Amino acid sequence: MRRSNLSQRRHHRGVVERTGRGAQRRRLQLPDGLREHPDAGRRYSGPCDHATPARTLPVQRAPTRRAEEPAADPRHPEQCDLRDATAAQGLHASGGQDLRRAVLGRRLPGGRRVHPAQARRPVPALRPPLQGGRVMSRLRGYARVVRVLLVVALGLTIASAFAILERTRVGGSMERRQRWSRWFMARLTNALPFRVTVTGQLPTQPMLWVSNHVSWTDIALLGMLAPLSFLSKAEVRTWPVAGWLALKAGTLFIRRGSGDSRLIQKQMCNHLQQGNALLIFPEGTTTDGKSLRTFHGRLLSSAIDAGVPIQPVAIGYSRDGKPDPIAPFIGDDDLLSHLRRLFANEQSDVHIHLLTPIPTADQERAALAFKAQQAVQVALFGEPPAQVSRPARAA
């Protein structure tokens, strides 16, 4: 069958384009960023395949992948900080180096490098992960605060009940107050961050307890050992909550420099003669726990008048085998800031030494104060230094 003229003209035009000047044209140069289709390079077979050879398109290879980034240069600490911080959190550093736009080549508009490694400013390191120890310390502190608040609330409830009983004349005796106070001090001690060790024997008869003074926590730690009443400065009576609790527990308050020392001594003597134990701090103030102040013997005359022995007590706070710098309540410390420091740290060790009682028969108060101070110093710091002088005899 004879082909039409139209088919002949198309065939003739295709032959001319492939065998004439068109065959000498330059091949189209594709940009580097364009990738070749998987079917590129195949022969095009058509109705005229027998007449001319198929044209093969030039193959453009895909751009090679960038080699792995070199390790961070130790001379550039900002690079080390960036990679360390991101690796610790399972993240990638922001901004890839030498990144190219997808599909576009470097000769096309917009195909430039987004973040050239040579000109890019160093990216600051990500925030390091939150330290687990700090979180646990805060949680531990909050839990201890809540526990102390619960104990104080319970103590207020019991003290309120005692106040009602006092008005009805049903209760309110000193013996009941001391028993309640001991129970409350034990609960409060359990809520404080201390590990308590007690050595020595508890006295079986009423005595005047004499102890060194480091912190307000001494009252709770010593008050849990036996039914006790305390002698405290008058300022404690004005403290919110704590002052009212101390009053209901049977605490005796003394005002310094008021000239009522004889009245206080008489109250102390009556308290001891009624068979109630009493604890005083003859140093008159708190210390840092590394040394002792002079024991004043003025208040010890109450034990002589009542005919009861003196029970020396030594209390020491330690942390990691050294004197605890957090436990002392000295200087301008306030109760809230001191509680915050205590609860924010690990538990410390408290050693309470119940020393040999000192008889008061035929003794002077100055000599009793000196013996008590020497006994406490030996228990806390070993043998006393030779330069420790005996307190002067009071008139």
C-alpha positions, 0 to 999 in steps of 0.5 A: 500500500502506497504511503500518503504525501503527508507521511512522506513529508514528515519522514523527509523532515525527520531525516533532514533534521537528524542528518543535516545541520540539526545533528551538529547543534550543541547538546542541551547542558542541564544544570547540576541540580537537576537529576536525570529521569530513570528512563533517560538514555533509552532508545526511542523507538518509533515508526521511523526507527529503521531510518535513523539511529536513536538519539541518546541524551547526555547523562547527568550524574546526581551530585555526590553526597557530602562527606561526613562532617569532621569532628569538632575542632577543640580550638572552637569550644562553641562547636563542642558545646553545640554538639555535646548539648544536642547529643545529650538531649537526642537532638540535632544542631539547628542549621545544617552546614553546607545545605542546598535547596532541594532540586535547585542547582547552584547556578539557578536563582535561589540555589545558593548555600543556605548556611555556608560553613565558612560564613555562618556564625557559631550557634550557641549550645542548647540548654543542658539537661536539668540536673536530676540531683537538683530536682530530687533535692528540691522535692526532698526539701518540699516533702520535709517541709510538708511533714514538719507543717503536719507535725506542727499542726498536730501539736497545735491541736493537742496544745489547744486541747490542753488549754481547754482542760486547764480552764476546766481544771481537769488537766494541765499538770506539769507531768502531763505537759511533759509527757505530751511535750516528749511525744511531740518532740519525737515526732518533730525530730523524725521530720527533721533531716537528722540521724540521731545517735544517743550514748549513755544512760538516761537518769532515773530521778529528776535532775538539772540537765546542762547542755551546750547550745548549737541550734533551736533543734537542740530542744527537739532532739533533747526533749524527745529523750525524757520528760523535760521542761526548758528554760528559755529567753523571753524573746522566744515567747513572742515567736509565732506558733513556736512561742505558744507551743513552748508556753503550753509545754511548760517552758520557763522564760527568763528576761536578761538584765531584768534583775529577776534572776532570784525569782527565776532561781526560785521557780527553778528550785520549786520545779525540781523539788516537785520531781520535774526535770529541767534543762538549761543552756548555761552558755547563754547563746548558740555557737557554731559547734566547733568550740564552747563558750563559758558555762555560767554558774548563776542558774546552777544554784537552783540544783544546789538548793533543790538537792538534785544532781546535774546531768551534763549533756553534749550534743554535736552535729557532723556532716561527712565526719566534720562539724556541720556548717548548716545546723548551727543557728547563729548570728542573724539567722531567721527560722525560715531561712535556716529551715530552708537550708536544712531541708535542701541538704542531705541528712546530717549526724547528731551525737548526743552524749549523756555524761556522768551526773555530777553531785551538787552536795557541798559544791559551789555553783562556779565549780559545778559549772566548770566541771560540767563544761569540762565534761562536755568539752571532753565528750565533743573535742577530746581532752580539754586544752590546758588554757581553759580557765576555771570560772571565777567564783560568784558572790 
